[in-house]
Amino acid sequence: MITITDTIQLQNIQIGHYSKLKALIERIYPPAYKHLWVNEDCSFYINKFFSIENFKLELSDTNAEYYFVIYKSNIVGIFRFVYNTNFDNFPETNSTYINRIYLEEATHGKGVAQNLFRWVEEKVMQKNNTLIWLKAMDSQNQALRFYEKHNYSYGKPTQLDFELIHPNLRGMHTMYKFLG
């Protein structure tokens, strides 16, 4: 267990945690993202990216760290990042990719994400990575405001090619921040 603050901890996700991870995502992903999906059915995303096969693949990446986020003794989200990933805007820069951050809505505004980002930025610098980046849906205004407030810049916009997402909601922003 990693302690971030007196109310926030991280627990390494391991292979035996698969059913707990899947149940958590099925609980916290839909309230924030179901509006993106035709018929508000986000099962395609959950079944593709949180399948046992994809889970094993993600756990096998030696450059990645994958955690449950615990707030006030309750598992409220997940946090996964990958060191030494290439960021197209700055291909020569040692970069870390925040691959997944999902937090239950009840944690919003409580400092959970802010403390996680502060912590991961310190870890990234310890790994001699000088840039951190992520992708965010362009329709998730609260998330975009959070990243802007924490000095993330906009990179190249992208589009998801998932046919089950409403066409006008497929846009994504790559966002990045230089550290140090």
C-alpha positions as CSV (number, residue, x, y, z in Angstrom):
1,M,0.0,0.0,0.0
2,I,1.3,3.5,-0.9
3,T,0.1,6.4,1.2
4,I,-0.4,9.6,-0.7
5,T,-2.2,11.5,2.1
6,D,-3.9,10.5,5.3
7,T,-7.1,9.8,3.2
8,I,-5.6,8.6,-0.1
9,Q,-3.8,5.4,-0.7
10,L,-2.8,3.3,-3.7
11,Q,-2.9,-0.5,-3.9
12,N,-1.0,-2.3,-6.6
13,I,-3.4,-4.1,-8.9
14,Q,-2.4,-7.8,-9.5
15,I,-3.8,-10.6,-11.5
16,G,-6.0,-11.9,-8.6
17,H,-7.8,-8.5,-8.5
18,Y,-9.4,-8.9,-12.0
19,S,-13.0,-9.5,-10.7
20,K,-12.7,-6.6,-8.3
21,L,-11.3,-4.3,-11.1
22,K,-14.1,-5.3,-13.5
23,A,-16.8,-4.7,-10.9
24,L,-15.3,-1.3,-10.1
25,I,-15.2,-0.2,-13.7
26,E,-18.8,-1.4,-14.3
27,R,-19.8,0.8,-11.4
28,I,-17.8,4.0,-12.0
29,Y,-17.4,4.2,-15.8
30,P,-21.0,4.5,-16.9
31,P,-22.1,7.5,-14.8
32,A,-19.3,9.6,-16.4
33,Y,-19.2,8.2,-19.9
34,K,-22.5,6.5,-20.9
35,H,-23.7,9.7,-22.7
36,L,-21.0,9.1,-25.3
37,W,-22.4,5.7,-26.3
38,V,-25.3,4.9,-28.6
39,N,-28.2,3.8,-26.3
40,E,-25.9,4.7,-23.3
41,D,-24.5,1.2,-23.6
42,C,-20.8,1.3,-22.8
43,S,-20.4,-2.4,-22.6
44,F,-18.2,-2.5,-25.7
45,Y,-15.6,-0.3,-24.1
46,I,-15.7,-2.2,-20.8
47,N,-15.6,-5.6,-22.4
48,K,-12.7,-4.6,-24.8
49,F,-10.4,-2.7,-22.5
50,F,-11.2,-4.5,-19.3
51,S,-11.3,-8.0,-20.7
52,I,-9.1,-10.6,-18.9
53,E,-6.8,-10.8,-22.0
54,N,-6.2,-7.0,-22.0
55,F,-5.8,-7.0,-18.3
56,K,-3.1,-9.6,-18.4
57,L,-1.4,-7.7,-21.3
58,E,-1.4,-4.4,-19.3
59,L,0.0,-6.2,-16.2
60,S,2.8,-7.6,-18.2
61,D,4.1,-4.2,-19.2
62,T,7.2,-3.7,-17.1
63,N,7.1,0.1,-17.7
64,A,3.6,0.4,-16.3
65,E,2.2,0.9,-12.8
66,Y,-1.4,0.0,-12.1
67,Y,-3.2,0.9,-8.9
68,F,-6.6,0.9,-7.2
69,V,-7.2,4.4,-5.7
70,I,-8.4,4.2,-2.1
71,Y,-10.1,7.2,-0.6
72,K,-11.2,7.1,3.1
73,S,-10.7,3.3,3.1
74,N,-12.9,2.7,0.0
75,I,-11.7,1.7,-3.5
76,V,-12.9,4.6,-5.6
77,G,-11.0,4.3,-8.8
78,I,-8.0,3.2,-10.8
79,F,-4.8,4.9,-11.9
80,R,-2.4,3.4,-14.5
81,F,0.6,5.1,-16.2
82,V,3.4,3.9,-18.4
83,Y,7.0,5.3,-18.3
84,N,9.2,5.8,-21.3
85,T,6.4,6.2,-23.9
86,N,6.6,8.1,-27.1
87,F,4.6,11.3,-27.3
88,D,4.2,12.4,-31.0
89,N,4.5,16.1,-30.3
90,F,7.9,15.7,-28.7
91,P,9.3,12.3,-29.9
92,E,12.8,12.9,-28.5
93,T,11.6,13.6,-24.9
94,N,11.5,10.9,-22.2
95,S,7.7,10.8,-21.5
96,T,5.2,9.1,-19.3
97,Y,1.7,8.3,-20.5
98,I,-1.2,8.4,-18.0
99,N,-3.1,5.6,-19.6
100,R,-6.1,5.3,-17.2
101,I,-7.5,7.5,-14.4
102,Y,-11.0,6.8,-13.5
103,L,-12.4,8.1,-10.2
104,E,-15.9,7.7,-8.9
105,E,-17.9,10.9,-9.2
106,A,-18.2,11.3,-5.4
107,T,-14.5,12.0,-5.2
108,H,-14.6,15.0,-7.6
109,G,-13.6,18.2,-5.9
110,K,-12.1,16.4,-2.9
111,G,-8.4,16.7,-3.9
112,V,-8.0,13.1,-4.9
113,A,-7.0,13.7,-8.5
114,Q,-4.9,16.7,-7.5
115,N,-2.9,14.6,-5.0
116,L,-2.5,11.7,-7.5
117,F,-1.1,14.0,-10.1
118,R,1.3,15.7,-7.7
119,W,2.5,12.2,-6.6
120,V,2.9,10.8,-10.2
121,E,4.7,13.9,-11.4
122,E,7.3,13.3,-8.6
123,K,7.6,9.6,-9.6
124,V,8.0,10.5,-13.3
125,M,10.9,12.9,-12.6
126,Q,12.6,10.2,-10.5
127,K,12.5,8.0,-13.6
128,N,14.2,10.8,-15.6
129,N,11.1,11.4,-17.7
130,T,10.5,15.1,-18.3
131,L,7.1,15.1,-19.9
132,I,3.8,13.6,-18.8
133,W,0.9,13.2,-21.2
134,L,-2.6,11.8,-21.5
135,K,-5.7,11.7,-23.7
136,A,-9.0,13.2,-22.6
137,M,-12.4,13.3,-24.3
138,D,-13.1,16.7,-25.7
139,S,-16.6,16.6,-24.2
140,Q,-15.4,16.0,-20.6
141,N,-15.3,19.7,-19.7
142,Q,-14.6,19.1,-16.0
143,A,-11.6,16.9,-16.8
144,L,-10.3,19.4,-19.3
145,R,-10.6,22.3,-16.8
146,F,-8.7,20.2,-14.2
147,Y,-5.8,19.5,-16.6
148,E,-5.7,23.2,-17.7
149,K,-5.6,24.3,-14.1
150,H,-2.7,22.0,-13.5
151,N,-0.7,23.5,-16.4
152,Y,-1.3,20.8,-19.1
153,S,-1.1,22.1,-22.7
154,Y,-3.1,20.9,-25.6
155,G,-1.4,18.7,-28.2
156,K,-2.9,17.3,-31.4
157,P,-6.6,16.5,-31.3
158,T,-7.6,13.0,-32.3
159,Q,-10.8,11.1,-33.0
160,L,-11.9,7.7,-31.6
161,D,-13.0,5.3,-34.3
162,F,-15.6,3.4,-32.2
163,E,-18.8,3.3,-34.2
164,L,-20.8,2.9,-31.0
165,I,-19.8,6.4,-29.8
166,H,-22.0,9.2,-31.1
167,P,-20.0,10.8,-34.1
168,N,-20.1,14.3,-32.5
169,L,-18.6,12.9,-29.3
170,R,-15.6,11.0,-30.7
171,G,-13.1,13.9,-30.3
172,M,-10.2,13.6,-27.9
173,H,-7.4,16.0,-26.8
174,T,-3.9,14.9,-26.2
175,M,-2.6,17.0,-23.3
176,Y,0.9,17.3,-21.9
177,K,3.0,18.9,-19.3
178,F,6.8,19.4,-19.1
179,L,8.1,18.7,-15.6
180,G,11.1,20.0,-13.7
